[in-house]
Amino acid sequence: MAKNLLLSPMLKWVGGKRQLLPDIVPMINKKAPLYVEPFIGGGAVLFNMQPKKAIINDYNQELINVYITVRDNLEELLDELRIHEENNSSDYYYEIRALDRAEEFAQMSNIEKAARIIYLNKTCYNGLYRVNMAGQFNSPYGKYKNPNIVNEAVLRAISNYFNTNEITILNGDYKEVLKDLEKEAFVYLDPPYMPISSSSFTGYTEGGFGYNSQVELKKECDKLNEKGIRFVQSNSDCEIIRELYKDYKIKTVKAKRSINSVGNKRGEINEVLIYNE
């Protein structure tokens, strides 16, 4: 089957992997009967690979709700997005952004919540999902001329892919996803990266993912390795990560990252791909 070239991330997500696809994709076993991605984020690798059977997961409830809504309620979602497109302005943006601080947020439907996230993602500054310590969306308005709020072709392609293949979508602890995998599975891990400076950005889930979480993840990789399950993991190129994974193969790759709000400080940085054989 030829790949559907329209299948691509519908959301811009922190640490997105589009630019690293030429490095990551050749390392993935395409013959594995099950592809597993416990930190799905924007899904660049999944949508490039287009496996017929996959398990995807993320801890971020808002993100997973978007994927489930695109799968199950696409037409209603598109209707909501068209309303956002018609009303888009700075004032409207801040009104929609503020909804997660209001009591009525709990009464909003999953379709309305999914449309809100897509709208904010397409119109916020730098196009990145970001929450504060209370879990509230806090990116400022982006002032784009023609944001692609109703990206219908891509949304239809994703909905069709989810509905015509065996794609299980989960929302929870990545460790649960890894528990009972068969040896033939292939796992791609794209966790929140180990922070390499005090300004490192980890605001896409409340609570962060610090050193102890990285150590816990390493133990999970060891379990996969003991079962003979192949994996590839992306992470920061730093001493802590290199030391943690010294018993595995490590490949250095270059990525352009645009998290820094100062444009000239967004440059090429080294990241690592950790893998077993």
N, C-alpha and C positions, 0 to 999 in steps of 0.2 A: 504493500500500500504506500502510495506517495504521501509525503508529509503535507499537512495543511499549513501553508505559509502564513495564514491569518492567525494561527494559534500563537499568541504571545502574551506577556503579562498585561493585565488590564489596569493594574495599579503600580505606581512607582513605590518601591519599598526600600527601606534602608538596607544597604549591602546587597542590592540586586546583582544578579550574576550574568546579565546579558553580555557584558563585555568580556567575561571570562569563559564563555561557552566554548571557544576554540581550545581552551586548555582542559576544561572539565569533561566535555562530552566524549572525547576519545578514551578517557579513563573508565567510562561506565560500561559494564557488561550488558550489551544490548540484547543478548540471548537469554538473560535471566527471566524466568517466568513471572517474577514479581519485582516491581520497582517500589522502593520505600523512601519517602522523604519526610522525616519527622519535624522539620522546621521549614515549611513550604514557602513562607514569605510571598514574594511576587510570582513565584513559580516559573522563572525563566528556564530552568533546566528541564522541568517536567514538560513544559509546552514545546521545548525544542525536541526532546526525546520522543514524546507522544506514545508512551507505553500503553499496551492494551489492558494491562492489569497493574494497578498501583494502589498504594495506601499513602495518603497525604495527611499531614497533621500540622497544626500550629497551636500554640498556647493562647494566641490572640483571638479572643472570641469574635470581635468585630470583623476581623479578616475572614475567618472561617464562615461566618454568617454571609459574607459577600459571595463566597464560592458556592455555598448551598443555595442561595437565592438565585444566582445565575443558572444553576442547574435546574431548580424546581419552579421558579416563578419569573422567567425571563421577561415575558410580555409586560407584566405589572411593573417590573423593575424599570424597563425602558420608558414606560409612561411616567414614572416618578422622575427619572432623569431628565426627561423633556421639560417637566415643570421647573426643575432646577436650572436648566439651560435658559429657559425663557426669563427667569427672574434674576439671573446671575448679576451681582454687583457687590461692591465692598460691604455695604450695609446688610444685604441679604446673606452674604457669606458669614458675617459675624453672628447673625441671627441663627443661622443653621448650626454654626459651630457651637453656639451656647446651649444647644438643646441637651447635651449630656450633663449640663449643670442644673437642669430643671426637673421638677417632679414628673412632668408628663413624659419624660424620656422612657420610663418603664412601660408606658402605655403604647409607645410607638410599635408598629408592626415590624417584623424582621425585614420585610421588603423596604419599608421606609428607612430603617436603620442602614441597610445595605446601600441604598441610593444616596443617603447622607454621606457615607464614607467615600463612595466613588466621587461624588461631587466635590467634597473637601479635598480629596487627593488630587483631583484635576485642576483645582483653582488655588490651592494654598501655595505659599512661597516655597520655592525649590521643589515643590511637588512631593513632599515626603510626609508620611504618617508619623506624627509625634504626639506623645501624651505627657502630661505632667505627673507628679507623684500621686495625684488623686485619680489618675487614669483618664483625665479629661483631655480631649484634643486641644492642642495649643499652638499650632502653626499659624502665622499671620497670613493675610490675604496676599495673593501673588500678582494681581494686576495684569494678568495675561490678556492679550487682545482677543484671541479666538481659542480658548481652551476646548479640548475635545471631550466634552462632558458626556455626550451620548455616542460612545464608540461602538456603534451597533454591530458592525461587521466582526469585530474582535469578540464582543460579548456573545454573539450568536455562535461563533466558532468554538468558544470555550464551552458553552451550554451543550452544543452538539457533541463535543468530545466527551464531556462527562456522562452524557446520556447514552452514548453508543459504545462505551467501553466499561470495563469493570473498575471504576475508580471509587475507592472508599475514602470519604472525607471525614476526618476526626478533629475534635477540639479538646486538647488536654495535654497531659504530661508526656513528653517524647519517650520516656522510659517505658510507658505502657505499650507504645507502638512497637518497640523493639523486643518485647518479652518473648513471644512464641513464634518467631520467624523460622521458616525452614532454611536449610543450608543453601538452597538455590536462589534465595532472595538476594537482591543487590540494594545497598543502602547508601544514599547520598545525604550527608549531614552538613547543614549550613546554619550552625548555631549563632546566636549573638556572639560577636567576636570578643576575645580577651581585650579589654581596654589597654591601649598602649600609651595613653596620656590622659591627663586629668580632663581634657576637653573631649575625650572619646564619647561618641554618642551611643547611648543604649536606651533611648526613650521610646521604644516601640512596644514594650510591655512593662507594666508596673513591676518594680522590684529588681530589675536589672539581672545580670548574668555574670557574676564576678568569679574570682579565683576558685572558690569552693564548688561552684557549678561546673567550672571547666574540669576540675579533678573528677567530679562525679561522671561527667561525660566521657572522660578518658577510661574510666572503669567500665562504662557501657560498651565502648569500642573494644576493650579487652574481651568482654563477653562475646561480642560478635565474632571476634577473631578466633576465640576458642571453639566456637561452633562451626568455624570454616566459612562464615558469611563474609563476603567481600564488601568493603566500604570505601568511600572517599569522603573526606571532611575538609571543608574550607575553614580557615581561621587567620588570625593576625600572625604576621611574621615577627615574633618576639621571643626572647630567651625563655620565658616561662613555658610557652607552647612547645618550643623546640625541645626543651628538657623533658616535659611531660610525655612527648611522643618520640623520644629518642630511639625506641625499639621498632619504630615504623619507618616506612619510606616517606620522605618529605620533599616536595617539589616547590620551588619558589616561582611565583607568578607575579606579574605586575598589573595593578588595577588603578584606574583613575577613580578617585572618590570625591564626591561633591557635598559632603556633610558640612564642611566648614562654611560659615556664612560669608566669610571674606573670600571673594572669587579668586584672588591670586594665591590663596593658600590651598586651593584644591589642586592637588597634583598627583603624579604617579607614585604609588606606594607599593611596597612588597607585601604580598600575602602568601600564605602557604596552602598547598593541597597535601593532606596527610592520607596515606592509603596503605592497605595491606595487599598481599598477593596470595 
